[in-house]
Amino acid sequence: MKYKHQQVAYRQNDNDYPTLECVFPEQLETISDDELYDRLRELESGRDKAMRMSITYRPWEEEICYIRREIQIRRGRREAHVKYMDTIAAEIAQYERLERVLPIADLDNTKFITA
């Protein structure tokens, strides 16, 4: 991967010119969901600005792809966790139902004691 931690600005003096800050993929894992969505909005805005200015917007597209992939991974993990917790809850409920129908145990062990 050609990921760099840098700011890319094609013209330094123009404030309207879009800039792009790239991050390492490992850093994406540590960013909160809110920050991730904010970053996605910033990148889409920068891409749109680059498109309007008729400059190459591929770097923004690449960053957007990385962010969307991280969002997709997190969504999948969240769904898998919910499914896992539902499975565990169902297993516990089934175990508790089986426990209720068991006969009451006779805990008098005195007949097994021999002198």
Rosetta constraint file for C-alpha pairs under 8 A:
AtomPair CA 3 CA 22 HARMONIC 6.85 0.50
AtomPair CA 3 CA 23 HARMONIC 6.82 0.50
AtomPair CA 3 CA 24 HARMONIC 5.84 0.50
AtomPair CA 3 CA 25 HARMONIC 7.62 0.50
AtomPair CA 4 CA 22 HARMONIC 5.90 0.50
AtomPair CA 4 CA 23 HARMONIC 6.33 0.50
AtomPair CA 4 CA 24 HARMONIC 6.49 0.50
AtomPair CA 5 CA 21 HARMONIC 6.99 0.50
AtomPair CA 5 CA 22 HARMONIC 5.12 0.50
AtomPair CA 5 CA 23 HARMONIC 4.91 0.50
AtomPair CA 5 CA 24 HARMONIC 6.36 0.50
AtomPair CA 6 CA 21 HARMONIC 5.66 0.50
AtomPair CA 6 CA 22 HARMONIC 5.70 0.50
AtomPair CA 6 CA 23 HARMONIC 7.49 0.50
AtomPair CA 7 CA 19 HARMONIC 6.67 0.50
AtomPair CA 7 CA 20 HARMONIC 5.50 0.50
AtomPair CA 7 CA 21 HARMONIC 4.41 0.50
AtomPair CA 7 CA 22 HARMONIC 6.64 0.50
AtomPair CA 8 CA 19 HARMONIC 5.61 0.50
AtomPair CA 8 CA 20 HARMONIC 5.10 0.50
AtomPair CA 8 CA 21 HARMONIC 6.40 0.50
AtomPair CA 9 CA 17 HARMONIC 7.54 0.50
AtomPair CA 9 CA 18 HARMONIC 6.95 0.50
AtomPair CA 9 CA 19 HARMONIC 4.85 0.50
AtomPair CA 9 CA 20 HARMONIC 6.79 0.50
AtomPair CA 10 CA 17 HARMONIC 7.54 0.50
AtomPair CA 10 CA 19 HARMONIC 7.56 0.50
AtomPair CA 11 CA 17 HARMONIC 6.76 0.50
AtomPair CA 17 CA 49 HARMONIC 7.76 0.50
AtomPair CA 17 CA 50 HARMONIC 7.67 0.50
AtomPair CA 18 CA 46 HARMONIC 5.39 0.50
AtomPair CA 18 CA 47 HARMONIC 7.82 0.50
AtomPair CA 18 CA 49 HARMONIC 6.43 0.50
AtomPair CA 18 CA 50 HARMONIC 6.28 0.50
AtomPair CA 19 CA 46 HARMONIC 7.02 0.50
AtomPair CA 20 CA 43 HARMONIC 7.55 0.50
AtomPair CA 20 CA 46 HARMONIC 7.43 0.50
AtomPair CA 20 CA 59 HARMONIC 7.76 0.50
AtomPair CA 20 CA 60 HARMONIC 6.98 0.50
AtomPair CA 22 CA 63 HARMONIC 7.01 0.50
AtomPair CA 23 CA 27 HARMONIC 6.48 0.50
AtomPair CA 23 CA 28 HARMONIC 7.37 0.50
AtomPair CA 24 CA 28 HARMONIC 6.93 0.50
AtomPair CA 25 CA 29 HARMONIC 7.13 0.50
AtomPair CA 25 CA 66 HARMONIC 7.58 0.50
AtomPair CA 26 CA 30 HARMONIC 7.34 0.50
AtomPair CA 27 CA 31 HARMONIC 6.67 0.50
AtomPair CA 28 CA 36 HARMONIC 7.74 0.50
AtomPair CA 28 CA 67 HARMONIC 7.49 0.50
AtomPair CA 28 CA 70 HARMONIC 7.06 0.50
AtomPair CA 29 CA 70 HARMONIC 7.43 0.50
AtomPair CA 31 CA 35 HARMONIC 6.18 0.50
AtomPair CA 31 CA 36 HARMONIC 6.26 0.50
AtomPair CA 32 CA 36 HARMONIC 6.13 0.50
AtomPair CA 33 CA 37 HARMONIC 6.27 0.50
AtomPair CA 33 CA 71 HARMONIC 7.84 0.50
AtomPair CA 34 CA 38 HARMONIC 6.16 0.50
AtomPair CA 35 CA 39 HARMONIC 6.01 0.50
AtomPair CA 36 CA 40 HARMONIC 6.20 0.50
AtomPair CA 36 CA 67 HARMONIC 6.92 0.50
AtomPair CA 36 CA 71 HARMONIC 7.69 0.50
AtomPair CA 37 CA 41 HARMONIC 6.29 0.50
AtomPair CA 38 CA 42 HARMONIC 6.27 0.50
AtomPair CA 39 CA 43 HARMONIC 6.12 0.50
AtomPair CA 39 CA 67 HARMONIC 7.94 0.50
AtomPair CA 40 CA 44 HARMONIC 6.14 0.50
AtomPair CA 40 CA 64 HARMONIC 6.25 0.50
AtomPair CA 40 CA 67 HARMONIC 6.45 0.50
AtomPair CA 40 CA 68 HARMONIC 7.72 0.50
AtomPair CA 41 CA 45 HARMONIC 6.10 0.50
AtomPair CA 42 CA 46 HARMONIC 6.15 0.50
AtomPair CA 43 CA 47 HARMONIC 6.02 0.50
AtomPair CA 43 CA 60 HARMONIC 6.05 0.50
AtomPair CA 43 CA 63 HARMONIC 7.35 0.50
AtomPair CA 43 CA 64 HARMONIC 6.40 0.50
AtomPair CA 44 CA 48 HARMONIC 6.11 0.50
AtomPair CA 44 CA 60 HARMONIC 7.36 0.50
AtomPair CA 44 CA 64 HARMONIC 7.19 0.50
AtomPair CA 45 CA 49 HARMONIC 6.18 0.50
AtomPair CA 46 CA 50 HARMONIC 6.09 0.50
AtomPair CA 46 CA 60 HARMONIC 7.11 0.50
AtomPair CA 47 CA 51 HARMONIC 6.13 0.50
AtomPair CA 47 CA 57 HARMONIC 5.62 0.50
AtomPair CA 47 CA 60 HARMONIC 5.45 0.50
AtomPair CA 47 CA 61 HARMONIC 7.11 0.50
AtomPair CA 48 CA 52 HARMONIC 6.22 0.50
AtomPair CA 49 CA 53 HARMONIC 6.24 0.50
AtomPair CA 50 CA 54 HARMONIC 6.14 0.50
AtomPair CA 50 CA 55 HARMONIC 5.41 0.50
AtomPair CA 50 CA 56 HARMONIC 6.78 0.50
AtomPair CA 50 CA 57 HARMONIC 5.68 0.50
AtomPair CA 51 CA 55 HARMONIC 6.12 0.50
AtomPair CA 51 CA 56 HARMONIC 7.22 0.50
AtomPair CA 51 CA 57 HARMONIC 6.28 0.50
AtomPair CA 57 CA 61 HARMONIC 6.44 0.50
AtomPair CA 58 CA 62 HARMONIC 6.19 0.50
AtomPair CA 59 CA 63 HARMONIC 6.36 0.50
AtomPair CA 60 CA 64 HARMONIC 6.06 0.50
AtomPair CA 61 CA 65 HARMONIC 6.17 0.50
AtomPair CA 62 CA 66 HARMONIC 6.43 0.50
AtomPair CA 63 CA 67 HARMONIC 6.28 0.50
AtomPair CA 64 CA 68 HARMONIC 6.04 0.50
AtomPair CA 65 CA 69 HARMONIC 6.02 0.50
AtomPair CA 66 CA 70 HARMONIC 6.28 0.50
AtomPair CA 67 CA 71 HARMONIC 6.27 0.50
AtomPair CA 68 CA 72 HARMONIC 6.06 0.50
AtomPair CA 69 CA 73 HARMONIC 6.12 0.50
AtomPair CA 70 CA 74 HARMONIC 6.20 0.50
AtomPair CA 71 CA 75 HARMONIC 6.11 0.50
AtomPair CA 72 CA 76 HARMONIC 6.16 0.50
AtomPair CA 73 CA 77 HARMONIC 6.22 0.50
AtomPair CA 74 CA 78 HARMONIC 6.07 0.50
AtomPair CA 75 CA 79 HARMONIC 6.17 0.50
AtomPair CA 76 CA 80 HARMONIC 6.07 0.50
AtomPair CA 77 CA 81 HARMONIC 6.05 0.50
AtomPair CA 78 CA 82 HARMONIC 6.28 0.50
AtomPair CA 79 CA 83 HARMONIC 6.19 0.50
AtomPair CA 80 CA 84 HARMONIC 6.07 0.50
AtomPair CA 81 CA 85 HARMONIC 6.10 0.50
AtomPair CA 82 CA 86 HARMONIC 6.15 0.50
AtomPair CA 83 CA 87 HARMONIC 6.21 0.50
AtomPair CA 84 CA 88 HARMONIC 6.23 0.50
AtomPair CA 85 CA 89 HARMONIC 6.11 0.50
AtomPair CA 86 CA 90 HARMONIC 6.14 0.50
AtomPair CA 87 CA 91 HARMONIC 6.21 0.50
AtomPair CA 88 CA 92 HARMONIC 6.20 0.50
AtomPair CA 89 CA 93 HARMONIC 6.13 0.50
AtomPair CA 90 CA 94 HARMONIC 6.12 0.50
AtomPair CA 91 CA 95 HARMONIC 6.15 0.50
AtomPair CA 92 CA 96 HARMONIC 6.15 0.50
AtomPair CA 93 CA 97 HARMONIC 6.23 0.50
AtomPair CA 94 CA 98 HARMONIC 6.31 0.50
AtomPair CA 95 CA 99 HARMONIC 6.20 0.50
AtomPair CA 96 CA 100 HARMONIC 6.40 0.50
AtomPair CA 97 CA 101 HARMONIC 6.91 0.50
AtomPair CA 98 CA 102 HARMONIC 6.71 0.50
AtomPair CA 109 CA 113 HARMONIC 7.26 0.50
